[in-house]
Amino acid sequence: MSENATISWSAVSVLVVDDEPGMRAILKKALSKQFAQVDVAGSIQEAEEIRKRCHFDLLIVDINLPGRSGIEWHEAFDPSTRRSDVIFMTGYADLDTAIQALRAGASDFILKPFNLDQMMQSVNRCIERRLVERQNFALQRDVERSYPVDIIGDAHSTLQMKKLIGQVAPSQAAVLVEGESGTGKELVARALHQLSNRNGPFVPLNCGAIAPDLLESELFGHVSGAFTGAKKGREGLFRVANNGTLFLDEIGEMPLSMQSSLLRALEQKAIRPVGAEREVSVDVRIVAATNRNLKEEVEEGRFRRDLYYRLNVLTIELPSLRERLDDIPALAHHFTQQLAKDLGSKPVNWTHEDIQAMQSYDWPGNIRELRNMMERCLLLGKPPADYWRELSGVPLPSSSQPLPESTLVDESDVVMIDDEDKRPCRCHDQESGDETFCYPSDWTLKEVEKAHIMQVVDTHQGNKSAAARQLGVARKTLERKFKDWAEESVLDSQD
């Protein structure tokens, strides 16, 4: 058996039931070398009392016991509740007995006397099967939703984040991932797991999506009868993730009462299932994530200070999408190719105008919003620039945005032009006679953009938030424009 197998079996529990004290002592000594929890009992009555308090992955049961025989232990072998493998032992090579044992749900059948190697081989086969079931359960929760572990982008902040992930991943310490909603915290957690040396599964859990009264059972598991409705025992996610990574998303949503239990599990590296009397050792790396400011939560008493420092051993702060606008072309291409395949449509290459439009937006929903935007554009068959133009009702402030023909007027129609401030001129429509704002045909596109934005801001009496809503852009985009214009004005004055 490999060293990794030994480590991954540390969360396995075994119960030996035999009326011979010598046999119980021999098996407990041999099994304790591999498993953290090995209990023994001399009768079915005693074994059932222990089983009610603790979950066991494997039962090693002698058939010929005083009182009830091993085959008559119906509570442990009930198909609706049984979650344990069973190895029967007997000193009688009786065919009928063997058939009864198999019908009761035996995983293996061993005749006494036996050598210890024979028993350990049988135990190893059962436990290996149990571990495969755990990993399959983890995969069913995870479903491997085609999430790539490659973090897309070459912006400076993205490259720094990739470098930090590579440095942090090999450590066994807890990691706290902080960032706004939609910045890809789960993707970072997956990358940390895959770049680590852990061979267990990656198990994600959204703490805010589980009812507070069920969260303890979800994490630590429970034994049969632990609470109303607990008709059968359940393994918690800590045991499922043994020797792997448990990703606790939205950790700031965890109730205070549960935070103390989590802290104890992290410090003791052991859990106690709900209703059980004994703890079970586990080897799990915790990666927690939050979009809250946990320091403020601690100061306001909504998050335990000791748990915060226990989770905050290593911290990775994810930049928002507006801080990595240079990554938008690569991200848009990646999502478009991925979604086109999922939707069964042809891949699309967005134009420079579309990329400019996407980079002019503030993306409050970050990468998740960008992905949703790409999906809408593919479903509607509209490029991002056209989609935003129709949504806002006004042209996008993009340096590559072509002007509508209606705004190009002949200079003979100009009534007033303010050359100094480069403001729109007042023009008369020859058919209706109405006065409108237009732009001379010799203006550059950059001048038209500035003039149009200034005119909308003036219309709203300097209210940039209202102007931004009319223009269909974020207020920060306007602030950035005004800052650029001020810097250009200073440079012009120096010249």
C-alpha positions as CSV (number, residue, x, y, z in Angstrom):
1,M,0.0,0.0,0.0
2,S,1.3,3.4,-1.0
3,E,2.0,6.3,1.4
4,N,-0.7,8.4,-0.3
5,A,-3.2,5.6,0.3
6,T,-2.3,5.5,4.0
7,I,-2.9,9.2,4.3
8,S,-6.2,9.1,2.4
9,W,-7.5,6.4,4.8
10,S,-7.0,8.5,7.9
11,A,-10.7,9.5,7.8
12,V,-11.9,5.8,7.6
13,S,-13.6,4.2,10.6
14,V,-13.9,0.5,11.4
15,L,-16.0,-1.5,13.9
16,V,-15.0,-5.0,14.9
17,V,-17.6,-7.2,16.5
18,D,-16.4,-10.5,18.0
19,D,-17.0,-12.3,21.3
20,E,-13.4,-13.4,21.7
21,P,-11.3,-10.7,23.5
22,G,-8.1,-12.0,21.9
23,M,-9.5,-11.7,18.3
24,R,-10.7,-8.1,19.1
25,A,-7.3,-7.1,20.4
26,I,-5.4,-8.5,17.4
27,L,-7.7,-6.9,14.8
28,K,-7.8,-3.5,16.7
29,K,-4.0,-3.4,16.9
30,A,-3.5,-4.3,13.2
31,L,-6.2,-1.9,11.9
32,S,-5.2,1.0,14.1
33,K,-1.9,1.2,12.1
34,Q,-3.9,2.3,9.1
35,F,-7.2,3.9,10.4
36,A,-7.7,6.7,12.9
37,Q,-10.8,5.2,14.4
38,V,-11.1,1.5,15.3
39,D,-13.8,0.4,17.8
40,V,-14.6,-3.0,19.1
41,A,-17.6,-4.7,20.6
42,G,-18.3,-8.2,22.0
43,S,-22.0,-8.5,21.0
44,I,-24.6,-7.2,18.6
45,Q,-26.3,-5.2,21.4
46,E,-23.1,-3.5,22.3
47,A,-22.2,-2.9,18.6
48,E,-25.6,-1.4,17.9
49,E,-25.2,1.1,20.7
50,I,-21.8,2.2,19.3
51,R,-23.1,2.4,15.7
52,K,-25.9,4.7,16.8
53,R,-23.3,7.2,18.0
54,C,-20.8,7.0,15.2
55,H,-20.7,6.3,11.5
56,F,-18.5,3.4,10.4
57,D,-17.2,2.8,6.9
58,L,-16.5,-0.9,7.6
59,L,-18.0,-3.5,9.9
60,I,-16.0,-6.7,10.6
61,V,-18.6,-9.0,12.2
62,D,-18.4,-12.6,13.6
63,I,-21.4,-14.6,12.7
64,N,-21.5,-16.8,15.8
65,L,-22.1,-14.4,18.6
66,P,-24.0,-14.8,22.0
67,G,-27.6,-13.7,21.8
68,R,-28.2,-12.4,18.2
69,S,-25.9,-13.7,15.5
70,G,-24.0,-11.4,13.2
71,I,-26.4,-12.2,10.3
72,E,-29.3,-11.1,12.5
73,W,-28.0,-7.6,12.9
74,H,-30.7,-6.2,10.7
75,E,-30.4,-2.5,11.8
76,A,-26.9,-2.3,10.3
77,F,-27.8,-4.1,7.1
78,D,-31.1,-2.3,6.3
79,P,-30.8,-1.4,2.6
80,S,-32.5,1.9,3.1
81,T,-29.9,3.1,5.7
82,R,-26.8,1.0,5.3
83,R,-23.7,2.9,4.2
84,S,-21.1,0.5,5.6
85,D,-19.2,-2.4,4.0
86,V,-19.4,-5.7,5.9
87,I,-16.9,-8.5,6.3
88,F,-18.3,-11.6,8.0
89,M,-16.1,-14.0,9.9
90,T,-17.1,-17.6,10.9
91,G,-15.4,-20.8,12.1
92,Y,-18.0,-23.0,10.2
93,A,-17.6,-23.6,6.5
94,D,-21.3,-24.0,6.0
95,L,-22.8,-23.2,2.6
96,D,-26.1,-22.1,3.9
97,T,-24.4,-19.7,6.3
98,A,-22.4,-18.2,3.5
99,I,-25.5,-17.7,1.4
100,Q,-27.3,-16.0,4.3
101,A,-24.3,-13.7,4.8
102,L,-24.2,-12.7,1.2
103,R,-27.9,-12.0,1.2
104,A,-27.5,-9.9,4.3
105,G,-25.1,-7.7,2.2
106,A,-21.7,-9.0,3.0
107,S,-18.8,-7.5,1.0
108,D,-16.6,-10.5,1.9
109,F,-16.7,-13.7,3.9
110,I,-13.6,-15.1,5.8
111,L,-13.3,-18.4,7.5
112,K,-11.6,-18.8,10.9
113,P,-8.8,-19.4,11.5
114,F,-7.3,-17.0,9.1
115,N,-3.9,-15.2,8.9
116,L,-3.7,-11.5,9.3
117,D,-2.6,-10.8,5.8
118,Q,-5.8,-12.4,4.4
119,M,-7.9,-10.2,6.6
120,M,-6.0,-7.0,5.6
121,Q,-6.3,-7.8,1.9
122,S,-10.1,-8.1,2.4
123,V,-10.1,-4.8,4.4
124,N,-8.1,-3.0,1.7
125,R,-10.4,-4.1,-1.0
126,C,-13.4,-2.7,0.9
127,I,-11.8,0.6,1.8
128,E,-10.6,1.2,-1.7
129,R,-14.1,0.7,-3.0
130,R,-15.3,3.1,-0.3
131,L,-12.9,5.8,-1.4
132,V,-14.0,5.4,-5.0
133,E,-17.6,6.0,-3.9
134,R,-16.5,9.1,-2.0
135,Q,-14.7,10.6,-5.0
136,N,-17.7,9.8,-7.2
137,F,-19.9,11.6,-4.8
138,A,-17.6,14.6,-4.9
139,L,-17.6,14.5,-8.7
140,Q,-21.4,14.4,-8.7
141,R,-21.4,17.6,-6.7
142,D,-18.7,19.2,-8.7
143,V,-19.8,17.8,-12.1
144,E,-16.6,19.2,-13.6
145,R,-18.5,21.9,-15.4
146,S,-15.9,22.4,-18.0
147,Y,-14.3,25.1,-16.0
148,P,-10.8,25.8,-17.2
149,V,-8.1,26.2,-14.6
150,D,-6.2,28.5,-16.9
151,I,-6.7,32.1,-15.9
152,I,-7.1,34.1,-19.0
153,G,-5.3,37.4,-19.5
154,D,-2.0,39.1,-19.6
155,A,-2.7,42.4,-17.8
156,H,-0.2,43.3,-15.1
157,S,-2.6,42.6,-12.3
158,T,-3.5,39.2,-13.8
159,L,0.1,38.2,-14.2
160,Q,0.8,39.1,-10.5
161,M,-2.2,37.1,-9.5
162,K,-1.0,34.0,-11.5
163,K,2.4,34.3,-9.9
164,L,1.0,34.4,-6.4
165,I,-1.2,31.4,-7.0
166,G,1.8,29.4,-8.2
167,Q,3.7,30.4,-5.0
168,V,0.8,29.6,-2.6
169,A,-0.5,26.4,-4.2
170,P,2.1,23.9,-2.8
171,S,1.5,25.0,0.8
172,Q,-0.9,23.2,3.0
173,A,-2.0,26.4,4.7
174,A,-5.5,27.8,4.5
175,V,-6.0,30.4,1.8
176,L,-8.5,33.4,1.8
177,V,-9.5,34.6,-1.6
178,E,-11.0,38.1,-1.6
179,G,-12.6,39.9,-4.5
180,E,-15.9,41.3,-5.8
181,S,-18.7,39.1,-6.9
182,G,-18.0,37.6,-10.4
183,T,-14.2,38.0,-10.3
184,G,-13.5,34.2,-10.5
185,K,-12.9,33.2,-6.9
186,E,-13.9,29.5,-7.5
187,L,-11.6,29.4,-10.5
188,V,-8.7,30.5,-8.4
189,A,-9.6,27.9,-5.8
190,R,-9.6,25.2,-8.4
191,A,-6.2,26.3,-9.7
192,L,-4.8,26.2,-6.1
193,H,-6.1,22.6,-5.8
194,Q,-4.7,21.4,-9.1
195,L,-1.3,23.0,-8.6
196,S,-1.0,21.5,-5.1
197,N,0.2,18.0,-4.2
198,R,-3.1,16.9,-2.8
199,N,-4.6,13.8,-4.5
200,G,-8.1,14.0,-3.0
201,P,-11.1,15.7,-4.6
202,F,-12.0,19.4,-4.9
203,V,-15.3,19.9,-3.1
204,P,-17.0,23.3,-3.3
205,L,-19.7,24.6,-0.9
206,N,-21.5,27.9,-1.0
207,C,-22.1,28.8,2.7
208,G,-24.7,31.3,1.8
209,A,-26.8,28.7,-0.2
210,I,-27.3,26.3,2.8
211,A,-29.8,26.9,5.6
212,P,-27.9,27.7,8.8
213,D,-29.5,24.8,10.7
214,L,-28.3,22.3,8.0
215,L,-24.8,23.7,7.5
216,E,-23.2,21.7,10.3
217,S,-24.6,18.4,9.0
218,E,-23.5,19.4,5.4
219,L,-19.9,19.9,6.6
220,F,-19.5,17.4,9.3
221,G,-22.1,14.8,8.5
222,H,-24.5,13.1,11.0
223,V,-25.4,9.7,12.4
224,S,-28.7,8.0,12.1
225,G,-31.3,9.5,14.4
226,A,-29.2,12.5,15.2
227,F,-32.2,14.8,14.6
228,T,-35.7,14.6,13.4
229,G,-35.7,13.3,9.8
230,A,-32.2,11.8,10.0
231,K,-33.3,8.3,9.1
232,K,-29.9,7.4,7.8
233,G,-26.3,8.6,8.4
234,R,-24.5,10.9,6.1
235,E,-20.9,11.7,5.4
236,G,-20.0,15.3,5.7
237,L,-18.1,17.2,3.0
238,F,-15.0,17.3,5.3
239,R,-14.8,13.5,5.0
240,V,-15.6,13.6,1.3
241,A,-12.8,16.1,0.7
242,N,-10.3,14.1,2.8
243,N,-6.7,14.6,1.4
244,G,-8.2,17.1,-1.0
245,T,-9.5,20.7,-0.9
246,L,-12.7,22.1,0.6
247,F,-13.7,25.4,-1.0
248,L,-15.9,27.4,1.3
249,D,-17.4,30.2,-0.9
250,E,-19.1,33.2,0.7
251,I,-17.5,32.4,4.1
252,G,-18.8,35.7,5.4
253,E,-22.4,34.3,5.3
254,M,-21.6,31.6,7.8
255,P,-23.4,32.0,11.1
256,L,-21.4,32.8,14.2
257,S,-22.5,29.6,15.9
258,M,-21.1,27.6,13.0
259,Q,-17.9,29.6,12.9
260,S,-16.7,28.2,16.2
261,S,-17.2,24.6,15.1
262,L,-15.3,25.3,11.9
263,L,-12.5,26.9,13.9
264,R,-12.2,23.8,16.1
265,A,-12.2,21.5,13.0
266,L,-9.3,23.5,11.5
267,E,-7.3,23.6,14.7
268,Q,-7.8,20.0,15.7
269,K,-7.9,18.6,12.1
270,A,-10.8,16.5,13.3
271,I,-14.6,16.7,13.0
272,R,-17.4,15.3,15.1
273,P,-20.5,14.3,13.0
274,V,-23.8,15.6,14.4
275,G,-25.0,13.1,17.0
276,A,-21.7,11.3,17.3
277,E,-19.6,11.1,20.5
278,R,-16.2,10.7,18.9
279,E,-14.2,12.8,16.6
280,V,-12.8,11.6,13.2
281,S,-9.5,12.8,11.9
282,V,-9.4,14.5,8.5
283,D,-6.8,15.9,6.3
284,V,-8.4,18.8,4.4
285,R,-7.0,22.0,3.0
286,I,-9.4,24.9,3.3
287,V,-9.7,27.6,0.7
288,A,-12.3,30.3,1.7
289,A,-13.7,33.1,-0.4
290,T,-15.7,36.2,0.3
291,N,-16.8,39.4,-1.4
292,R,-17.2,41.1,1.9
293,N,-14.5,43.0,3.9
294,L,-13.9,40.5,6.6
295,K,-11.8,43.0,8.6
296,E,-14.9,45.2,8.9
297,E,-17.1,42.2,9.7
298,V,-14.7,41.3,12.5
299,E,-14.8,44.8,13.9
300,E,-18.6,44.9,13.8
301,G,-18.8,41.5,15.6
302,R,-20.3,39.5,12.7
303,F,-17.2,37.3,12.1
304,R,-15.0,35.7,14.7
305,R,-11.6,37.3,15.0
306,D,-9.8,34.0,15.7
307,L,-11.4,32.3,12.7
308,Y,-10.4,35.3,10.5
309,Y,-6.7,34.9,11.4
310,R,-6.9,31.2,11.0
311,L,-8.3,31.5,7.5
312,N,-6.1,34.5,6.6
313,V,-2.8,32.7,6.6
314,L,-2.4,33.4,2.9
315,T,-4.5,35.9,1.0
316,I,-5.1,36.3,-2.7
317,E,-6.9,39.5,-3.7
318,L,-8.6,39.3,-7.1
319,P,-8.7,42.5,-9.2
320,S,-12.0,43.6,-10.7
321,L,-12.5,43.5,-14.4
322,R,-12.4,47.3,-14.6
323,E,-8.9,47.0,-13.2
324,R,-7.8,44.6,-16.0
325,L,-9.5,46.0,-19.1
326,D,-6.6,44.8,-21.2
327,D,-7.8,41.2,-20.6
328,I,-11.2,41.8,-22.2
329,P,-10.2,40.9,-25.7
330,A,-8.7,37.5,-24.5
331,L,-11.7,36.9,-22.2
332,A,-14.2,37.8,-24.8
333,H,-12.6,35.5,-27.3
334,H,-12.4,32.6,-24.8
335,F,-16.1,32.9,-23.8
336,T,-17.2,33.3,-27.3
337,Q,-15.5,30.1,-28.5
338,Q,-16.7,28.2,-25.4
339,L,-20.3,29.4,-25.7
340,A,-20.5,28.9,-29.4
341,K,-19.5,25.3,-28.9
342,D,-22.1,24.9,-26.1
343,L,-24.9,26.6,-28.2
344,G,-24.0,24.8,-31.4
345,S,-23.4,28.0,-33.3
346,K,-20.4,29.2,-35.3
347,P,-17.6,31.0,-33.5
348,V,-17.6,34.8,-33.9
349,N,-14.6,37.2,-34.1
350,W,-15.7,40.5,-32.6
351,T,-14.6,43.7,-34.4
352,H,-12.4,46.4,-32.9
353,E,-15.5,48.5,-32.4
354,D,-17.0,45.8,-30.2
355,I,-13.8,45.5,-28.1
356,Q,-13.7,49.2,-27.7
357,A,-17.3,49.2,-26.6
358,M,-16.6,46.5,-24.0
359,Q,-13.6,48.3,-22.7
360,S,-15.6,51.5,-22.2
361,Y,-18.0,49.8,-19.8
362,D,-17.4,49.6,-16.0
363,W,-18.5,45.9,-15.5
364,P,-20.0,46.0,-12.0
365,G,-20.7,42.2,-12.4
366,N,-17.1,41.6,-13.5
367,I,-16.2,38.4,-15.5
368,R,-19.5,36.8,-14.8
369,E,-21.3,39.7,-16.4
370,L,-18.9,39.6,-19.4
371,R,-19.7,36.0,-19.9
372,N,-23.4,36.6,-19.7
373,M,-23.0,39.5,-22.2
374,M,-21.3,37.2,-24.7
375,E,-24.0,34.6,-24.4
376,R,-26.8,37.2,-25.0
377,C,-24.9,38.6,-28.0
378,L,-24.6,35.1,-29.5
379,L,-28.2,34.2,-28.8
380,L,-29.5,37.5,-30.3
381,G,-27.0,37.5,-33.1
382,K,-25.9,41.1,-32.3
383,P,-22.4,42.4,-31.8
384,P,-21.7,44.0,-28.4
385,A,-21.5,47.5,-29.8
386,D,-24.9,47.1,-31.5
387,Y,-26.4,45.6,-28.4
388,W,-25.4,48.5,-26.2
389,R,-26.4,51.1,-28.8
390,E,-29.9,49.7,-28.9
391,L,-30.0,49.3,-25.1
392,S,-28.9,52.9,-24.3
393,G,-30.4,54.6,-27.3
394,V,-27.3,56.7,-27.9
395,P,-24.0,56.0,-29.6
396,L,-21.3,54.5,-27.5
397,P,-18.3,56.8,-26.6
398,S,-15.9,54.7,-28.6
399,S,-13.0,56.2,-30.5
400,S,-13.9,53.8,-33.4
401,Q,-17.6,54.6,-33.3
402,P,-18.7,55.9,-36.8
403,L,-21.0,58.9,-36.7
404,P,-24.6,58.6,-38.0
405,E,-25.1,60.3,-41.3
406,S,-27.7,62.6,-39.8
407,T,-25.1,64.3,-37.7
408,L,-22.9,65.2,-40.7
409,V,-24.1,68.6,-41.9
410,D,-23.0,71.1,-44.5
411,E,-21.3,74.2,-43.1
412,S,-23.8,76.4,-45.0
413,D,-26.4,75.3,-42.4
414,V,-24.3,76.4,-39.5
415,V,-25.9,79.2,-37.5
416,M,-23.3,79.4,-34.6
417,I,-20.0,77.7,-34.0
418,D,-18.0,77.9,-30.8
419,D,-14.5,77.1,-32.1
420,E,-12.8,77.9,-28.8
421,D,-14.6,75.4,-26.7
422,K,-15.3,72.9,-29.5
423,R,-19.0,72.8,-28.6
424,P,-21.7,71.5,-30.9
425,C,-23.0,74.0,-33.4
426,R,-26.7,74.9,-33.8
427,C,-28.1,73.7,-37.1
428,H,-31.5,74.0,-38.9
429,D,-33.1,71.0,-40.4
430,Q,-34.1,72.1,-44.0
431,E,-37.2,70.1,-44.1
432,S,-38.7,70.6,-40.6
433,G,-37.0,73.9,-39.7
434,D,-36.2,72.6,-36.2
435,E,-33.0,73.6,-34.5
436,T,-30.7,70.8,-33.4
437,F,-27.1,70.3,-32.3
438,C,-24.8,69.2,-35.0
439,Y,-21.0,68.9,-35.7
440,P,-18.9,70.5,-38.5
441,S,-17.7,67.9,-41.0
442,D,-14.0,68.9,-40.5
443,W,-14.0,67.9,-36.8
444,T,-12.1,64.8,-35.8
445,L,-13.9,61.9,-34.2
446,K,-12.2,62.6,-30.9
447,E,-13.5,66.2,-31.0
448,V,-17.0,65.0,-31.8
449,E,-16.9,62.5,-28.9
450,K,-15.8,65.2,-26.4
451,A,-18.4,67.7,-27.7
452,H,-21.2,65.3,-27.4
453,I,-20.3,64.2,-23.9
454,M,-19.9,67.9,-22.8
455,Q,-23.3,68.8,-24.3
456,V,-25.0,65.9,-22.5
457,V,-23.4,66.9,-19.2
458,D,-24.5,70.5,-19.7
459,T,-28.0,69.3,-20.4
460,H,-28.0,67.7,-17.0
461,Q,-26.5,70.8,-15.4
462,G,-23.2,69.1,-14.6
463,N,-24.8,66.0,-13.1
464,K,-22.3,63.4,-14.4
465,S,-24.3,60.4,-13.0
466,A,-27.4,61.4,-15.0
467,A,-25.3,62.1,-18.0
468,A,-23.6,58.7,-17.8
469,R,-27.0,57.0,-17.6
470,Q,-28.1,58.8,-20.8
471,L,-24.9,58.0,-22.6
472,G,-25.1,54.3,-21.5
473,V,-21.7,54.3,-19.7
474,A,-20.5,54.2,-16.1
475,R,-19.8,57.4,-14.2
476,K,-16.2,56.3,-13.8
477,T,-15.8,56.3,-17.5
478,L,-16.9,59.9,-17.7
479,E,-14.5,60.8,-14.8
480,R,-11.7,59.1,-16.8
481,K,-12.6,61.1,-19.9
482,F,-12.6,64.4,-18.0
483,K,-9.3,63.6,-16.4
484,D,-7.7,62.8,-19.8
485,W,-9.0,66.1,-21.2
486,A,-7.6,68.1,-18.3
487,E,-4.2,66.5,-18.7
488,E,-4.3,67.3,-22.4
489,S,-5.2,70.9,-21.7
490,V,-2.2,71.2,-19.3
491,L,0.1,69.8,-22.0
492,D,-1.3,72.1,-24.6
493,S,-0.8,75.2,-22.3
494,Q,2.8,74.1,-21.7
495,D,3.5,73.9,-25.4
